Amino acid sequence: MDKRGSRRAQAVRGQRAASGGGSRFGFWARRLAIWGGALALLAALFLGIAVAFAARSLPSFYQLKATQAGQTIVVRARDGSEIVELGPNYGEWIPFARIPQVMKDAMIAVEDRRFHMHPGVDPLGLARAVYVAVSGDRRVSATSTITQQLARNVFLNSNRSLDRKLREGVLALALEAKFSKQQILELYLNKVYFGGGAYGIDSASRTFFSHPGTRLSVAEAAIIAGMVKAPSNYSPTADVDAAVGRAEVVLRLMREQGYLSAAAAQVDPSTVKLKAEKAQNSARYFTDWALPQLELLLPETSEPIEVWTTIDPGMQRAATAAIKANSPRGTQGALVSMDRDGAVLALVGGTDYVKTNYNRATNALRQPGSSWKLFVYLAALEAGYTPEDEVVDTPVTIDGWSPRNSSGRNVGTIDLRTAFAYSINTVAAQLGNEVGFGTVASMAKRFGITTPISTYPSMVLGSNEVRLIDMTRAFAAVSNKGASVEPYGIVKVTSASGEVLYAHERANSVQLVPDYVAAGITDLLQTAVNTGTGRAAQIGRPVAGKTGTTSSNKDGYFVGFSSGITTGVWMGRDDSRVVPGLQGGAAPARAFAAYMRYAVAKRPVEQFDTELKLPDWQLEPDEELLQGDPEDYYFIDEQGNLVERGRPAEDPGAPGSPDEAGGRRDQPAFGIEGEAPAEPPRGRIGDMDQAASDDFLNQATGNGRPPPQPLRPPPRATPRPGAPPPR
């Protein structure tokens, strides 16, 4: 009886506990619901008040019709002359009833399919935007509604901040509260930007098709509607193929959403007749490169501005003429020229800006050929070579790769200067193998190459794709005695009232290589023009430069400098097809010479500083030549690990222990910027496995009779005193 009573009491207590726990959960759930509902109500109330105030402050429909968006920009050359005026171009205002229905349908189909259903902000589109922001999945579309785009174009800027998006949403709701859908679409179609300075469909139609916007065909409407997403990419004058491809997307969406029948959607946008453009000067290649930088340089402003640039009108004309006159038939050409401080004096991105505004000087990625050897020889000179050192032109195989010389011959023992002047591939391959392909890549990055660099052996011959402006910058740093150069094109920006909104400040220059390395590479570059492959670049005064020709003559390069001006020239086909006879020492070098004769005509003749003032570690004549002071350099073991100074060795034969001669068994390491270089791949080099001759090595290492004057050993045979330990 007592046991049954006890069990009953326990059951009752359990039920009470369960009931109490359930009531606590329900209590907190009700509280959360109440607080959540209250917060949502307050948020809705706040949003309603914000929308109401915004709607009251909005201009009237007729005031919005009268306002014009866009910013007028006057671009001036370094002498103050006007290069071009860029700004809004407005056509006639087309009332809603006169706008072709196909234009309305095309714009709604591609930009806002639920335009007639949402209140200004599309909840589904908002959910997609939140998902993209949280997940980073760019495959999901998260475009703004037409009303939001109108609010942004008329009242806001294009910053992608959360604050701007919130204001955009409030203004979109206010626009929908104040205006009808027809008024909003009319405002949008007459104010949206279509590229080329054209605002509104009438201006776009006249700009691209030579007729008013009231006469747009189905294909033309599809092209115009497709441009809104990215006017610079989908403009038919910028890229016809891209514009046609985008128009086909618009036609498909119109068919899927019922705006066009399947038959009507089959029109071919590529058959649309485009307006023939008037000739534009090639300085537009320069402005296309320089003006986008204003977004980073200027505070937010929509007032008219004047942009004073570095471009020299006479040099720009000379550069344009040089490219047109020397480019082989069917090819394109590009040229970049900059002063010793990085100011871009001339920039040509192609042979005809009207036919194609693609900027090959700043955007195209092409192989530089042997002009890339600049970085190979810079690395070799920094590692200890000098222009007079003997090297061997001999067949070489590295990791299965066997480079060949363009002449098809090998000449045997020559000096480094001659090997560079005649662009001997086998020597460059051996040097790259000895100093390390990673070291060459690091040198290229140090001198301003911004594109990815592979470290396969063939990279020493210029197999990596680069931009012409980057290669020109690298050579300009050599001209600047090894100090870094930062290209720039904008000197200052002023408002209409003359207030200076931005003024260029010269970037801090960094010494990229020691003076003696800069002098050595200048010696080599000058020889390449005087007696080597770049003889066509001679202009009657000192010139230093390097040619470049890729396999099968697909690219021709010449980059060089004289009297403080550095100029790079590229020629080739956009489709990378073979160009018979195209070599860097031919057409590109001739174009360089034609331009540079004009560019330097009013500058004093400057002789190059090629005197090698070698550091002590290359000149010391006594027994310390090969050893130096152990405190002045660091060591790594066979596995590449740093051996600390003064650490006791575990056994006499272990790396790091003193040998009988008082030296060390460690491998001296001298890397770049504090990093120990990786051991280069071991290759099979004919009958010899180094670029330096055996006699030279014997003399340098003490195995042969010492030379009458001190000779420094080739790289990897001598530790470099003073090199910092790896971090």
FIDREN-264949 format. One line per 5 residues: number of its first residue (from 1); their letters; for each residue x, y, z of C-alpha. Coordinates in steps of 0.001 Angstrom, whole numbers, plus 500000, padded with zeros to 6 digits. Layout:
// residues N
NUM = A = X,Y,Z; ...
***
This chain:
// residues 727
1 = MDKRG = 500000,500000,500000; 502826,502406,500926; 504775,501523,497767; 501734,502176,495552; 501195,505530,497278
6 = SRRAQ = 504801,506477,496802; 504707,505660,493094; 501500,507689,492698; 503097,510686,494406; 506134,510489,492148
11 = AVRGQ = 503904,510388,489076; 502009,513448,490246; 505239,515360,490898; 506527,514379,487416; 503331,515634,485802
16 = RAASG = 503597,518900,487700; 507242,519330,486678; 506414,518617,483065; 503523,521010,483245; 505773,523673,484775
21 = GGSRF = 508454,523209,482096; 505893,523409,479322; 504379,526525,480792; 507845,528193,480996; 508531,527407,477313
26 = GFWAR = 505150,528732,476320; 505722,531837,478418; 508988,532712,476654; 507559,531821,473256; 504646,534201,473830
31 = RLAIW = 507035,536899,474993; 509232,536528,471920; 506192,536643,469667; 504891,539772,471372; 508263,541535,471295
36 = GGALA = 508911,540432,467721; 505506,541664,466636; 506038,544963,468441; 509442,545457,466811; 508015,544605,463387
41 = LLAAL = 505182,547056,463970; 507633,549771,465007; 509813,549034,461960; 506787,549219,459668; 505700,552454,461336
46 = FLGIA = 509186,553914,460966; 509354,552828,457331; 505916,554297,456656; 506916,557612,458190; 510186,557640,456229
51 = VAFAA = 508374,556883,452971; 505751,559542,453685; 508383,562195,454367; 510356,561141,451284; 507249,561248,449096
56 = RSLPS = 506410,564745,450325; 509930,565978,449589; 510120,564487,446085; 509989,566909,443154; 506940,566842,440965
61 = FYQLK = 506795,564764,437801; 507347,567855,435656; 510301,568964,437782; 511886,565534,437359; 511389,565777,433595
66 = ATQAG = 513287,569066,433568; 516286,567871,435581; 519221,566316,433748; 521591,563761,435242; 525208,563213,434344
71 = QTIVV = 528475,565047,434785; 530352,567079,432211; 534077,566319,432152; 536576,568373,430154; 539857,566504,429691
76 = RARDG = 542954,568624,429108; 546476,567754,427985; 549595,568738,429907; 549774,572004,427919; 546190,572921,428860
81 = SEIVE = 544659,572211,425465; 541334,570367,425428; 541529,566711,424406; 537877,565782,424645; 534694,566802,426433
86 = LGPNY = 532689,563973,427909; 529235,564332,429331; 525532,563718,428994; 523814,563727,425634; 520040,564080,425842
91 = GEWIP = 517619,563508,423008; 513996,564586,422882; 511647,563643,425714; 509300,560926,424499; 505928,560794,426303
96 = FARIP = 504746,557386,427504; 502136,557047,424748; 504745,557543,422003; 507334,555140,423394; 507261,551978,421238
101 = QVMKD = 505523,549159,423129; 508336,546783,422214; 510786,549114,424017; 508659,549106,427186; 508273,545335,427069
106 = AMIAV = 511965,544723,426427; 513032,546865,429369; 510557,545258,431779; 511453,541749,430604; 515181,542132,431187
111 = EDRRF = 515297,544546,434138; 512143,543993,436239; 509690,541257,435248; 507408,541978,438252; 507354,545731,437618
116 = HMHPG = 503544,545927,437521; 503132,543907,440756; 505585,545212,443352; 505329,548480,445347; 508765,549719,444284
121 = VDPLG = 510824,547062,446058; 510460,543465,444908; 510315,541148,447976; 511686,538234,445955; 514470,540355,444575
126 = LARAV = 515204,541643,448079; 515404,538069,449374; 517836,537202,446585; 519952,540242,447437; 520111,539209,451092
131 = YVAVS = 521021,535659,450081; 523813,536903,447807; 525128,539186,450560; 525158,536366,453092; 526296,533463,450925
136 = GDRRV = 528430,535284,448375; 526859,533140,445632; 527123,535459,442606; 525336,532931,440412; 522054,534145,441922
141 = SATST = 520728,537333,440336; 520053,540201,442717; 519162,543165,440459; 517270,546258,441573; 513791,547078,440326
146 = ITQQL = 513222,549712,437654; 511907,552051,440374; 515026,551497,442477; 517243,552159,439469; 515332,555383,438786
151 = ARNVF = 515794,556464,442406; 519508,555706,442203; 520033,557461,438858; 518113,560606,439861; 518881,561022,443559
156 = LNSNR = 521805,558813,444612; 525218,557522,443543; 526325,554006,442588; 528110,553100,445820; 527279,549592,447014
161 = SLDRK = 526972,550496,450695; 524144,549261,452929; 523164,552841,453750; 522765,553695,450079; 520674,550567,449455
166 = LREGV = 518355,551446,452351; 517882,554983,451057; 517316,553594,447569; 514561,551320,448881; 512827,554143,450772
171 = LALAL = 512970,556435,447727; 511640,553658,445480; 508632,553171,447777; 508114,556940,447839; 508226,557144,444034
176 = EAKFS = 505627,554396,443769; 503464,556192,446345; 503609,559505,444472; 503668,558491,440794; 501865,555958,438624
181 = KQQIL = 503605,553015,436999; 503326,554765,433619; 505007,557910,434935; 507798,555894,436541; 508473,553949,433330
186 = ELYLN = 508376,557160,431286; 510908,558811,433603; 513116,555742,433541; 513188,555302,429754; 513966,558984,429241
191 = KVYFG = 516683,559220,431899; 518547,555881,432070; 522149,555876,430813; 522968,553733,427761; 526667,554490,427301
196 = GGAYG = 528481,556746,424864; 527125,559772,426741; 523543,558876,425727; 520801,559384,428341; 517335,558168,427428
201 = IDSAS = 516120,555987,424585; 515864,558829,422071; 519502,559814,422549; 520549,556148,422457; 518582,555523,419275
206 = RTFFS = 520068,558544,417529; 523588,557714,418789; 523584,554061,417728; 520953,553807,414949; 520697,557343,413451
211 = HPGTR = 516936,557724,413975; 514537,558890,416746; 513563,556601,419590; 509943,556508,418407; 510966,554285,415456
216 = LSVAE = 512767,551507,417296; 512434,548004,415843; 512268,544794,417868; 515995,544053,417405; 517015,547655,418134
221 = AAIIA = 514881,547728,421286; 516506,544485,422427; 519999,545952,421888; 519154,549126,423821; 517478,547248,426679
226 = GMVKA = 520463,544939,426952; 522908,547823,427376; 521506,549061,430702; 523241,546325,432722; 526735,547387,431607
231 = PSNYS = 526836,550176,428987; 530599,550022,428507; 530504,546256,427852; 527328,545899,425796; 527513,549039,423668
236 = PTADV = 527426,548051,419969; 530207,550552,419260; 532416,548987,421935; 531789,545291,421244; 529297,544287,418580
241 = DAAVG = 529424,540592,419471; 528737,541296,423149; 525866,543642,422250; 524295,541055,419931; 524696,538281,422497
246 = RAEVV = 523033,540386,425183; 520196,541342,422788; 519529,537659,422145; 519129,537179,425911; 516572,540013,425952
251 = LRLMR = 514618,538468,423072; 514535,535098,424836; 513217,536671,428036; 510544,538576,426083; 509407,535325,424489
256 = EQGYL = 509385,533436,427803; 507353,536181,429485; 504833,536395,426652; 505775,539774,425213; 506798,538279,421857
261 = SAAAA = 505650,535310,419862; 508204,532632,419031; 508299,533870,415421; 508762,537534,416376; 511572,536615,418769
266 = QVDPS = 513601,535056,415946; 514862,538409,414637; 518614,538616,414179; 520139,541552,416119; 523364,541227,414116
271 = TVKLK = 521560,542540,411023; 520826,545902,412677; 522471,548757,410821; 524607,550809,413170; 525380,554478,412754
276 = AEKAQ = 528757,555188,411203; 530876,556990,413784; 532908,560063,413101; 536640,559673,413503; 537874,560101,417068
281 = NSARY = 541455,560832,417996; 543457,558038,419587; 543754,559976,422848; 540497,558259,423783; 542572,555162,424544
286 = FTDWA = 544342,557281,427145; 541140,558749,428609; 539574,555283,428765; 542496,554253,430984; 542848,557400,433084
291 = LPQLE = 539291,558607,433761; 537990,555534,435645; 540634,556378,438261; 538567,559451,439207; 536257,557250,441275
296 = LLLPE = 539213,556537,443575; 540817,559975,443457; 537843,562307,443934; 535298,562886,446650; 531729,562253,445571
301 = TSEPI = 530667,565043,443227; 528356,565558,440253; 529426,569090,439313; 531268,569769,436058; 535008,569179,436365
306 = EVWTT = 538195,569671,434384; 540789,566913,434385; 544384,567950,433678; 546384,565013,432392; 549964,564037,431584
311 = IDPGM = 549332,563423,427870; 551468,565389,425408; 549417,566150,422260; 552420,566189,419931; 553791,562930,421317
316 = QRAAT = 550346,561348,421102; 550087,562273,417423; 553608,560978,416793; 552805,557725,418601; 549605,557234,416605
321 = AAIKA = 551409,557864,413326; 554277,555523,414281; 551901,552646,415061; 549792,553126,411939; 552813,553463,409644
326 = NSPRG = 554716,550441,410945; 552091,547870,411943; 552086,544982,409451; 548900,544595,407448; 546126,542904,409407
331 = TQGAL = 547759,543489,412785; 547106,545749,415719; 549689,547850,417484; 549998,549468,420883; 552392,551952,422459
336 = VSMDR = 552970,553286,425971; 555427,556084,426670; 556210,557514,430088; 558540,560066,431603; 561105,559210,434258
341 = DGAVL = 558600,560044,437029; 555903,557738,435609; 553855,560401,433819; 552260,558788,430752; 553141,561001,427779
346 = ALVGG = 551462,558985,425024; 549259,555906,424948; 547920,554138,421869; 545758,551059,422369; 545179,550115,418737
351 = TDYVK = 545430,551249,415145; 541871,552660,414983; 539795,553684,418015; 536593,553927,415988; 536825,550373,414682
356 = TNYNR = 537780,548947,418066; 538201,550755,421369; 539750,547714,423057; 542851,549028,424805; 545751,546728,423982
361 = ATNAL = 548216,548958,425813; 546609,548510,429230; 544272,545499,429014; 545640,542959,426528; 547626,540028,427916
366 = RQPGS = 550305,538965,425435; 553645,537175,425609; 556622,539565,425675; 559123,537135,424175; 562778,537861,424837
371 = SWKLF = 562082,541305,426314; 561281,539239,429419; 564992,538398,429638; 565334,541749,431370; 564301,539996,434595
376 = VYLAA = 566524,536954,433976; 569628,539089,433588; 568642,541393,436456; 568502,538330,438708; 571850,537102,437365
381 = LEAGY = 573518,540485,437886; 572154,540743,441394; 573415,537221,442126; 576961,538163,441116; 577412,538128,437335
386 = TPEDE = 578922,541079,435471; 578579,541959,431771; 582162,540796,431082; 581730,537324,432556; 582173,534401,430203
391 = VVDTP = 579213,532140,429567; 578705,529236,427204; 576180,529035,424402; 575627,525284,424236; 572652,522948,423764
396 = VTIDG = 570717,522632,427001; 567886,520482,428349; 566121,521411,431590; 563354,519162,432918; 562730,517842,429412
401 = WSPRN = 562650,521320,427848; 565292,522088,425211; 565343,525727,424067; 566847,526583,420708; 568383,529784,419433
406 = SSGRN = 566626,531628,416632; 569760,531217,414483; 569721,527457,415022; 573404,527564,416030; 575486,527602,419197
411 = VGTID = 578611,529742,419313; 580336,528422,422431; 582096,530691,424910; 581031,534360,424845; 580581,537088,427404
416 = LRTAF = 577305,537936,429110; 576961,541218,427215; 577068,539491,423835; 574651,536776,424939; 572121,539428,425914
421 = AYSIN = 572672,541629,422878; 571992,538749,420505; 569238,537329,422710; 570741,533839,422970; 568075,531570,424421
426 = TVAAQ = 570294,528780,425709; 572289,531162,427880; 569109,532730,429313; 567838,529230,430103; 571060,528328,431934
431 = LGNEV = 571075,531596,433875; 567456,531102,434890; 568253,527567,435987; 571233,528719,438046; 569640,531671,439857
436 = GFGTV = 566273,529896,440156; 563112,530396,438128; 561327,531543,441281; 563984,534230,441666; 563295,535459,438133
441 = ASMAK = 559551,535542,438860; 560203,537468,442063; 562325,539984,440156; 559513,540536,437633; 557008,541115,440434
446 = RFGIT = 559460,543487,442090; 559605,545578,438903; 555829,545890,438588; 554527,542891,436633; 550968,542436,437938
451 = TPIST = 549892,539332,436024; 550358,535734,437285; 553815,534270,436609; 554528,530574,436183; 557949,529217,437074
456 = YPSMV = 558299,526582,434368; 561725,526681,432712; 560321,528201,429506; 559317,531293,431467; 562831,532703,430933
461 = LGSNE = 561968,533214,427249; 558798,535202,427921; 556059,532569,427941; 554081,534415,430651; 551438,536839,429423
466 = VRLID = 551865,540450,430503; 550443,543916,429897; 552433,546353,427784; 552069,549114,430380; 553600,546845,433029
471 = MTRAF = 556603,545980,430851; 557110,549657,430057; 556983,550438,433755; 559664,547818,434445; 562047,549286,431855
476 = AAVSN = 561285,552782,433184; 562527,551635,436596; 565809,550579,434978; 566017,554001,433307; 565430,555474,436764
481 = KGASV = 568646,553755,437981; 566802,550888,439593; 564239,552978,441501; 560547,552133,441230; 558247,554062,438878
486 = EPYGI = 554474,554383,439307; 552597,555206,436063; 549988,557958,436364; 547888,559978,433960; 546032,562622,436015
491 = VKVTS = 547901,565685,437285; 545007,567530,438908; 541227,567906,438856; 539485,571266,439212; 535860,572301,439577
496 = ASGEV = 534096,574730,437248; 535013,577526,439680; 538699,576584,439613; 538838,574860,443010; 541435,572087,443058
501 = LYAHE = 539647,568855,443965; 542679,566601,443497; 546399,567106,442906; 548835,564311,442118; 551522,563619,444672
506 = RANSV = 554577,561741,443523; 554679,558235,444946; 557532,557278,447223; 560259,555684,445139; 561775,552402,446292
511 = QLVPD = 565208,551180,445226; 564452,547858,443534; 568035,546758,442842; 571451,548126,443817; 573016,550813,441647
516 = YVAAG = 575592,548435,440187; 572847,546058,439028; 570977,548916,437328; 574226,550036,435681; 574981,546496,434515
521 = ITDLL = 571569,545889,432944; 571694,549322,431276; 575040,548305,429773; 573442,545160,428370; 570370,547002,427065
526 = QTAVN = 572500,549634,425345; 574585,546959,423649; 571426,545232,422403; 570539,548418,420501; 574060,549349,419414
531 = TGTGR = 575146,545989,418001; 572456,543396,418790; 568876,542574,417824; 567587,546110,418481; 569651,548023,415945
536 = AAQIG = 566506,549294,414178; 565695,551310,417324; 568725,553593,416951; 567843,557312,416840; 571215,559078,416793
541 = RPVAG = 571590,559310,420568; 572054,556710,423342; 569214,554192,423442; 568872,551129,425663; 566248,548512,424980
546 = KTGTT = 565297,544925,424259; 563460,543154,421491; 560962,540357,421940; 559482,537881,419468; 557221,534994,420420
551 = SSNKD = 557098,531575,418793; 555681,531509,415265; 555876,535327,415139; 552570,535929,416947; 553841,538896,418966
556 = GYFVG = 556511,541496,418405; 557867,543591,421273; 560328,546392,421739; 560777,548302,424985; 563511,550852,425540
561 = FSSGI = 564474,554269,426855; 566463,557366,425952; 566840,560808,427530; 564497,559940,430385; 561597,558689,428218
566 = TTGVW = 560702,554989,428252; 558529,553551,425482; 557081,550106,424916; 555665,548875,421601; 553652,545712,420903
571 = MGRDD = 552333,544413,417583; 550303,541345,416691; 546840,540070,415835; 543940,540048,418302; 543228,536412,417396
576 = SRVVP = 546891,535478,418069; 547387,534118,414565; 550846,534003,413004; 552125,537197,411391; 554813,536299,408828
581 = GLQGG = 557986,538297,409339; 556852,539915,412599; 559891,540315,414875; 560568,542663,417755; 563687,543980,416045
586 = AAPAR = 561732,544905,412905; 558334,546688,412913; 558096,547340,416690; 561671,548676,416844; 561042,550891,413800
591 = AFAAY = 557857,552262,415390; 559803,552931,418584; 562465,554847,416653; 559918,556840,414631; 558168,557958,417804
596 = MRYAV = 561257,558540,419939; 562937,560790,417376; 560077,563220,417952; 559669,562560,421683; 563273,563331,422670
601 = AKRPV = 564021,565977,420043; 563825,568865,422539; 565552,567017,425364; 569299,567098,426046; 571308,564043,425067
606 = EQFDT = 571960,561857,428105; 574728,559312,428383; 573938,556168,430343; 575610,555368,433622; 577062,551924,432953
611 = ELKLP = 580016,552063,435337; 579876,549059,437642; 580780,550065,441174; 580776,546539,442553; 580263,545831,446260
616 = DWQLE = 583132,544624,448428; 581955,541029,448411; 582675,540892,444675; 586014,542686,444840; 587858,541307,447906
621 = PDEEL = 591141,539786,446564; 592397,537643,449468; 591456,534228,450791; 588303,535698,452255; 586964,536000,448694
626 = LQGDP = 585255,532637,448855; 584425,532571,452547; 583953,536062,453899; 583091,536716,457517; 580618,534091,458800
631 = EDYYF = 578874,536810,460764; 577992,538622,457540; 575828,535944,455992; 573599,533084,457023; 573420,529360,456264
636 = IDEQG = 570819,526743,455455; 571150,523009,455758; 570520,520468,453013; 566798,520560,453754; 566678,524334,453457
641 = NLVER = 566354,525007,457220; 568081,528025,458729; 571189,527181,460779; 571568,529652,463612; 574913,531356,464137
646 = GRPAE = 577050,529834,466860; 574831,526771,467325; 576990,523793,468429; 577072,520955,465943; 575837,517530,466994
651 = DPGAP = 578620,515730,465135; 581723,516774,463221; 580265,515868,459870; 576883,517466,460422; 575889,520536,458435
656 = GSPDE = 576834,523637,460344; 580013,522239,461930; 583424,523746,461170; 585506,521774,458729; 589259,521297,458896
661 = AGGRR = 589952,524484,457029; 587926,526552,459403; 585081,527037,456953; 581596,525578,457152; 579867,522783,455341
666 = DQPAF = 576636,524668,455087; 575228,525955,451832; 575302,529772,451854; 571933,531256,450987; 571272,534647,449539
671 = GIEGE = 567669,535224,448607; 565429,538075,447658; 563746,540258,450283; 564804,537998,453111; 563578,534719,451669
676 = APAEP = 565912,531823,450961; 565488,530785,447332; 564383,527275,446530; 566975,525032,444942; 566535,525313,441171
681 = PRGRI = 565725,522191,439173; 568771,520264,438005; 568909,520019,434255; 570996,518216,431713; 573056,520772,429839
686 = GDMDQ = 574790,519056,426953; 578379,518351,427823; 578475,521208,430321; 576119,521983,433189; 576741,525649,433906
691 = AASDD = 576644,528897,431940; 580140,529898,433123; 583175,528222,431539; 585278,525610,433372; 588358,527850,433268
696 = FLNQA = 586421,530598,434902; 585090,528310,437628; 588545,526865,438321; 590019,530304,438713; 587156,531543,440867
701 = TGNGR = 587162,528554,443208; 590916,528394,443580; 591372,525071,441765; 593396,526703,439037; 596048,529356,438949
706 = PPPQP = 594671,532593,440413; 594070,535353,437905; 596237,538471,437977; 593205,540537,439000; 590413,539431,441342
711 = LRPPP = 587469,537695,439675; 584270,537130,441533; 582799,533643,441237; 579521,532935,439532; 576348,532894,441640
716 = RATPR = 575798,530031,444096; 579612,529613,444437; 580004,532533,446853; 577993,533548,449894; 576745,537095,449807
721 = PGAPP = 577862,538994,452908; 575235,541207,454355; 572250,539245,453029; 569454,539234,455604; 568315,535973,457170
726 = PR = 564940,534623,456059; 561959,535682,458081
***
